[in-house]
Amino acid sequence: MKSEAKQFFAPQAWVAGAWARDVLLGVATDGSWSQITPNATVQQRAAATHLKGPVLPGVVNAHSHAFQRAIVGLTERRSTGAAIADDFWSWRDRMYAAASCITPEQLETIASQLYAELLAGGYTQVCEFHYLHNTIAGSPYAKAAEMSLALVRAARRTGMGLTLLPTLYMRSGFADSGLRDDQRRFASTPDSIMRIVEDVQRHAAGDARINVGVAIHSLRAVSTPALKELTAYAHSAGLPVHIHIAEQTQEVDDCLVHTGQRPIEWLLNHADVDRRWNLVHATHTTPDELWGVQARGASIVICPATEANLGDGVFDLPGYAKVRGTWSVGSDSHVTRRWSEELRLLEYSQRLTHRKRNMAAQVMGQTSSAAALFEAALGGGPAASGQALKGIALAQRADFCVLDAQSPALLGIPADHVLDALVFSSPDARFDAVYVAGQAAHMHNDARFEQTMHALWGG
């Protein structure tokens, strides 16, 4: 993707972990940062496009299931029946109902709406943990990447950066040899996932915003030989690897029964885990497991809103901070679609658990909890996305968001406290504009979305 070199002027921009003033920003023709000049003179910035408010780097949304946007608000009533308890597993059955009926065209519309909302929430790259591969009947499409390409079209329609993670899903549990009938659309093999990767690479060649990785749905969903085959392919191709792991206590218990080890313990002992690996959730961990993840150079993806919505539990942020672990943030099932809400909930869950304030600042050795959380989320973005997205820095991709300085949450706030107010004051401050690789992205509702929702659910 090539464009003209550009210059922007920001009255305030987040650079190297702090606010800089009067910043001249240059974007090269390849969409990367080529110039970052704080305290720019009037003469230096005269020809630049002047941005209206404070500028923040775009954030990587490291975990997304786009189709689940279609059930937001539709799973918040308790299950009926004396023997039915509402938990992750009952929610999963409801989610499968959506997965069983969405067409490629509907997926493109749902994802287009979602990506516009994520852009409006300050995300500029989304990692799609995508396992909806087959037809509604469960048979393979003539083109293995049919559903994946619907997500690529949605990303291009909105300008969202996309890391597509076609996901291996082979069985319904540790003791099972295959999938349940309501999981038939997920069926895949290492070979079919490799074909999707290569099809998407060919389709998106030359687009700097779109790349690929691979995902393992979970340890319960794949065999050991298949896991090793697909991850060896990913390593040889230099692709990110993602896996759901240790999200639920039942998952941990089942893994202990069938393997004699906890999920992360097993993974570290049996897989070639390295810096390309991203462990999604890791909600239920031991200190030794957190140390092992960090020692291998791997990262964790935390999804606070979904983990709260599904009753998963609370991530051990102090324990992971103690070993200086790398992490990113994701919106997963999309009950919220702003990174500020995810970071706020991450901090508040720690405060509720430990009965202390400013937990992130304390355990990460910083003054500002918002800055500690934001910098950590930025730091994990490149590993999750496979893209140069560490923030406003030379040679990184020029992704940035312009805050509306007139948002009520920011009115009268001293310049150095803008990020604190953005994360911890609601209603959230708005973003006036969002840029991906130096190009303005689209944050408007998809006109087809309401019609698609009516077609799926009536009303």
C-alpha positions in Angstrom: 0.0 0.0 0.0 1.6 3.2 -1.2 0.5 6.8 -0.7 2.0 10.3 -0.7 4.2 11.3 2.2 2.3 13.4 4.8 2.9 15.7 7.7 0.6 16.2 10.7 0.9 18.6 13.6 -0.5 17.6 17.0 -0.7 20.0 19.9 -0.1 17.1 22.2 0.9 13.5 21.4 1.8 10.4 23.4 5.4 9.6 22.5 7.8 7.2 24.4 5.4 6.7 27.3 4.6 10.4 28.0 2.9 13.4 26.6 5.0 15.6 24.2 3.9 19.1 23.1 3.7 20.7 19.6 4.6 17.5 17.8 5.3 17.4 14.0 4.6 13.9 12.7 5.8 12.7 9.3 4.3 9.7 7.5 6.4 8.0 4.8 4.9 6.6 1.6 4.8 3.1 3.0 2.5 4.3 5.9 5.2 4.3 8.6 6.4 7.1 10.9 9.3 8.9 9.3 9.5 12.0 11.5 8.6 12.8 15.2 9.6 16.3 16.2 8.4 17.6 19.6 8.4 21.4 20.2 8.1 22.1 16.5 8.3 25.7 15.6 5.6 27.6 13.8 7.7 27.6 10.6 8.3 23.8 10.8 4.6 23.0 11.1 3.2 25.5 8.7 2.6 23.1 5.9 1.3 20.2 8.1 -2.3 19.1 8.5 -3.3 20.4 12.0 -5.0 17.9 14.2 -7.7 19.2 16.5 -6.9 17.4 19.8 -4.5 15.2 21.7 -3.1 12.3 19.7 -2.6 8.7 20.9 -1.2 5.7 19.1 -3.6 3.1 17.9 -4.0 0.0 20.0 -4.0 -3.6 18.8 -7.2 -5.5 19.6 -5.4 -8.8 20.1 -8.5 -11.1 20.4 -11.7 -10.9 18.4 -14.5 -13.2 17.3 -16.2 -10.9 14.9 -19.4 -13.0 14.4 -20.1 -12.7 18.2 -20.9 -9.0 17.7 -24.3 -10.4 16.4 -25.3 -11.7 19.9 -24.2 -8.7 22.0 -27.2 -7.9 24.3 -28.9 -11.2 23.5 -27.3 -13.5 26.1 -28.0 -11.4 29.3 -31.1 -13.3 30.5 -30.8 -16.2 32.8 -31.3 -19.7 31.5 -34.5 -21.4 32.6 -34.9 -24.8 34.3 -34.0 -25.8 37.8 -30.9 -27.7 36.8 -29.5 -25.0 34.5 -26.7 -22.7 35.8 -25.6 -19.7 33.8 -21.9 -19.9 33.2 -19.4 -19.9 30.3 -20.7 -23.3 29.0 -24.4 -22.3 28.9 -23.3 -19.0 27.1 -21.3 -21.1 24.6 -24.4 -23.1 23.6 -26.2 -19.8 22.8 -23.2 -18.5 20.9 -23.2 -21.7 18.8 -26.8 -20.9 17.7 -25.4 -17.7 16.0 -22.4 -19.6 14.6 -24.7 -22.1 12.9 -26.6 -19.7 10.7 -24.4 -16.7 9.6 -23.5 -16.6 5.9 -20.4 -15.1 4.4 -22.3 -12.0 3.3 -23.8 -11.6 6.8 -20.4 -12.1 8.4 -18.9 -9.3 6.2 -21.7 -6.9 7.3 -21.4 -7.8 11.0 -17.6 -7.4 10.8 -17.9 -4.1 9.0 -20.1 -2.7 11.7 -17.8 -4.1 14.4 -14.6 -2.8 12.8 -16.1 0.7 12.5 -17.0 0.5 16.2 -13.5 -0.7 17.1 -11.9 2.1 15.2 -14.2 4.6 17.0 -13.0 2.9 20.2 -9.3 3.5 19.4 -8.3 0.2 18.0 -6.4 0.2 14.7 -5.5 -3.5 14.2 -7.7 -6.5 15.1 -6.5 -10.1 15.5 -9.4 -12.3 14.3 -9.4 -15.7 16.0 -11.5 -17.1 13.3 -12.9 -20.7 13.4 -16.1 -20.3 11.4 -14.8 -22.0 8.3 -17.5 -24.2 6.7 -20.9 -23.9 5.2 -24.0 -23.9 7.3 -24.5 -27.6 6.5 -20.9 -28.2 7.8 -19.3 -29.1 4.4 -16.2 -27.2 3.2 -16.7 -24.3 0.9 -15.3 -24.7 -2.6 -12.8 -22.0 -1.6 -11.5 -22.8 1.9 -11.0 -19.2 2.7 -14.6 -18.1 1.9 -15.5 -17.0 5.4 -12.0 -15.6 6.0 -12.2 -13.4 2.9 -15.4 -11.9 4.2 -13.4 -10.5 7.1 -10.7 -9.2 4.8 -13.4 -7.4 2.8 -14.8 -5.9 6.0 -11.3 -4.7 7.1 -10.8 -3.1 3.7 -14.2 -1.5 3.7 -13.5 0.3 7.0 -9.7 0.8 6.8 -9.1 -1.4 9.9 -5.8 -3.3 10.1 -6.4 -7.1 10.3 -4.3 -10.0 11.5 -6.4 -13.0 10.4 -5.9 -16.1 12.6 -7.5 -19.1 11.0 -8.1 -21.4 13.8 -7.6 -25.2 14.1 -10.6 -26.9 15.7 -10.8 -30.7 15.5 -12.7 -32.2 18.5 -15.2 -31.2 21.2 -13.1 -32.2 24.2 -10.0 -34.1 25.5 -11.8 -37.5 25.4 -13.6 -36.9 22.1 -12.5 -38.0 18.6 -14.6 -35.4 16.7 -16.9 -32.4 17.0 -20.5 -32.0 18.1 -23.1 -31.4 15.5 -23.4 -27.8 16.5 -19.6 -27.4 16.0 -19.6 -28.7 12.4 -18.8 -25.3 10.9 -15.5 -25.2 12.9 -14.1 -28.5 11.5 -10.5 -28.1 10.2 -7.1 -29.8 9.8 -3.6 -28.4 9.8 -3.6 -28.7 6.1 -6.9 -26.7 5.7 -5.6 -24.0 7.9 -2.4 -23.7 5.9 -4.5 -23.4 2.7 -6.5 -20.5 4.2 -3.3 -18.8 5.3 -1.9 -19.0 1.8 -5.1 -18.0 0.1 -5.4 -14.8 2.3 -1.7 -14.0 1.8 -2.3 -14.1 -2.0 -5.5 -12.1 -1.8 -4.1 -9.4 0.5 -0.6 -9.1 -1.1 0.6 -5.6 -1.1 -1.8 -4.3 1.6 0.4 -3.3 4.6 -2.7 -3.3 6.9 -3.5 -7.0 6.5 -1.5 -10.1 7.5 -2.0 -13.6 8.9 -1.1 -15.9 11.7 -2.6 -19.1 13.0 -4.6 -20.1 16.1 -5.1 -23.3 18.0 -8.6 -23.1 19.5 -7.6 -24.8 22.8 -5.8 -27.9 24.1 -9.1 -29.7 24.4 -9.9 -29.0 20.7 -6.8 -30.4 19.0 -4.6 -33.4 19.1 -0.9 -33.1 20.1 0.4 -34.1 16.6 -1.9 -31.6 14.9 -0.8 -28.8 17.3 2.8 -29.5 16.6 2.3 -29.7 12.8 0.5 -26.4 12.6 2.8 -24.5 14.9 5.9 -25.9 13.2 4.5 -24.4 9.9 3.8 -21.1 11.7 7.3 -21.0 13.0 8.9 -21.7 9.7 6.7 -19.0 8.1 7.3 -16.5 10.8 3.7 -16.2 11.8 2.1 -15.3 15.2 0.5 -18.2 17.1 -2.5 -17.7 19.4 -4.3 -20.2 21.7 -7.2 -20.0 24.2 -5.9 -21.4 27.4 -6.8 -21.7 31.1 -9.8 -19.5 30.7 -12.2 -21.6 32.8 -11.6 -23.7 36.0 -13.4 -26.6 34.3 -10.9 -26.5 31.5 -8.1 -26.6 34.0 -9.7 -29.6 35.8 -10.3 -31.5 32.6 -6.8 -31.0 31.4 -5.5 -32.3 34.8 -7.7 -35.4 34.4 -6.7 -36.2 30.9 -3.0 -35.1 30.8 -1.9 -35.0 34.5 -0.9 -31.4 34.0 -2.5 -27.9 34.0 -3.1 -26.4 30.6 -0.2 -23.8 30.6 2.0 -26.3 32.4 1.3 -28.9 29.6 1.9 -26.3 26.9 5.2 -25.2 28.2 6.4 -28.8 28.5 5.2 -30.1 25.2 5.2 -27.2 22.6 7.9 -25.0 21.2 6.5 -21.9 22.9 8.5 -18.8 22.1 8.1 -15.1 21.4 5.5 -15.7 18.6 3.0 -17.3 21.0 0.1 -15.4 22.5 -1.8 -17.2 25.3 -5.4 -15.8 25.3 -7.0 -15.4 28.8 -4.6 -17.4 31.0 -7.0 -16.5 33.8 -6.2 -19.4 36.0 -2.4 -19.6 36.5 0.3 -20.5 39.0 3.3 -18.3 39.7 5.5 -20.9 38.0 3.4 -20.9 34.9 3.5 -17.1 34.6 7.3 -17.2 35.0 7.5 -19.9 32.3 5.5 -17.8 29.9 7.8 -14.9 30.4 10.9 -17.0 30.3 9.9 -18.3 26.8 9.3 -14.8 25.5 5.6 -15.5 25.0 2.8 -13.0 25.6 -0.7 -13.1 27.3 -3.8 -11.6 25.8 -6.2 -10.3 28.5 -9.9 -9.7 27.7 -11.3 -8.1 30.8 -14.8 -7.3 29.7 -15.5 -10.7 28.2 -13.8 -12.5 31.1 -16.1 -10.5 33.4 -19.2 -11.1 31.3 -18.7 -14.8 31.1 -17.7 -15.2 34.8 -14.3 -16.5 34.0 -12.3 -15.0 36.8 -9.7 -12.3 37.4 -6.3 -12.3 35.7 -3.3 -12.3 38.1 -1.9 -8.9 37.0 0.4 -8.5 40.1 1.9 -11.9 39.6 2.6 -11.3 35.9 3.9 -7.9 36.5 6.3 -9.4 39.1 8.0 -11.4 36.3 7.8 -8.5 33.8 5.5 -10.4 31.5 4.3 -9.0 28.2 0.6 -8.7 27.5 -1.9 -7.2 25.1 -5.7 -6.5 25.3 -8.6 -7.9 23.3 -12.4 -7.3 23.2 -13.1 -11.0 22.4 -17.0 -11.3 22.4 -17.3 -7.5 22.0 -19.6 -6.7 24.9 -17.4 -3.5 24.9 -15.6 -2.2 21.9 -13.2 0.4 23.4 -9.7 -0.2 24.8 -10.3 2.4 27.5 -13.1 0.3 28.9 -11.0 -2.9 28.8 -8.2 -1.2 30.7 -10.6 0.4 33.2 -12.1 -2.9 34.0 -8.7 -4.6 34.3 -7.7 -2.1 36.9 -11.0 -2.1 38.7 -11.0 -6.0 38.9 -7.6 -5.7 40.6 -8.9 -3.1 43.0 -11.9 -5.2 43.9 -9.8 -8.3 44.4 -7.0 -6.7 46.4 -9.0 -3.9 48.0 -6.4 -1.3 47.0 -6.3 1.6 44.6 -4.0 2.3 41.6 -2.9 -1.4 41.4 -1.4 -1.2 37.9 0.8 1.8 38.9 1.9 0.0 42.0 2.8 -3.4 40.5 4.3 -1.9 37.3 6.4 0.7 39.2 4.7 3.8 37.6 2.9 6.8 38.9 -0.1 6.7 36.6 -2.3 3.5 36.4 -3.6 4.6 33.0 -0.1 5.1 31.6 1.1 1.8 33.1 -1.9 -0.1 31.5 -1.7 1.8 28.2 2.0 1.2 27.7 1.7 -2.5 28.5 -1.1 -2.9 26.0 0.9 -1.1 23.4 4.0 -3.3 24.2 2.2 -6.5 23.5 0.6 -5.4 20.3 3.4 -6.3 17.9 3.7 -9.9 19.2 -0.1 -10.4 18.9 -0.5 -8.8 15.5 2.8 -9.5 13.7 2.9 -5.8 12.8 5.2 -2.9 13.8 2.7 -1.3 16.1 4.6 -0.2 19.2 3.3 3.3 19.1 4.4 6.7 17.8 8.0 5.8 17.0 10.2 5.8 13.9 9.6 2.9 11.5 6.4 1.8 13.3 3.2 1.9 11.3 1.6 5.3 11.5 -1.6 4.4 13.4 -3.1 7.1 15.6 -6.2 8.5 17.1 -7.2 12.1 17.6 -9.2 12.8 20.8 -12.1 15.2 20.8 -10.8 17.8 23.3 -14.3 19.0 23.9 -15.5 15.6 25.2 -17.0 16.2 28.7 -14.6 13.8 30.3 -11.7 16.0 29.2 -13.0 19.4 29.9 -10.8 21.4 32.2 -8.4 18.4 32.6 -4.7 19.4 32.8 -2.7 18.2 29.7 -0.7 15.7 31.7 -3.8 14.0 33.0 -5.6 13.5 29.7 -4.9 9.8 29.5 -6.0 9.3 33.1 -9.3 11.0 32.4 -9.7 9.0 29.2 -9.4 5.7 31.0 -11.1 6.5 34.3 -13.8 9.1 33.5 -17.0 8.1 31.7 -18.9 8.7 29.5 -15.7 8.0 27.5 -14.0 10.8 25.6 -14.6 10.5 21.9 -12.1 10.1 19.1 -12.6 12.7 16.3 -10.6 10.8 13.8 -8.6 7.5 13.5 -5.7 6.8 11.0 -4.4 3.5 10.0 -1.0 3.6 8.2 -1.5 7.3 7.8 -4.8 6.9 6.1 -8.1 8.1 7.6 -10.3 5.2 8.6 -14.1 5.0 8.6 -16.1 5.0 11.9 -19.6 5.0 10.5 -22.3 2.4 11.1 -22.8 -0.1 8.3 -26.1 0.6 6.7 -26.7 -3.2 6.2 -26.2 -4.1 9.8 -29.7 -3.5 11.2 -31.2 -5.5 8.3 -28.8 -8.3 8.9 -29.7 -8.5 12.6 -33.4 -8.5 11.8 -32.8 -11.4 9.3 -30.9 -13.4 12.0 -33.1 -12.7 15.0 -36.3 -11.1 13.8 -37.8 -8.0 15.5 
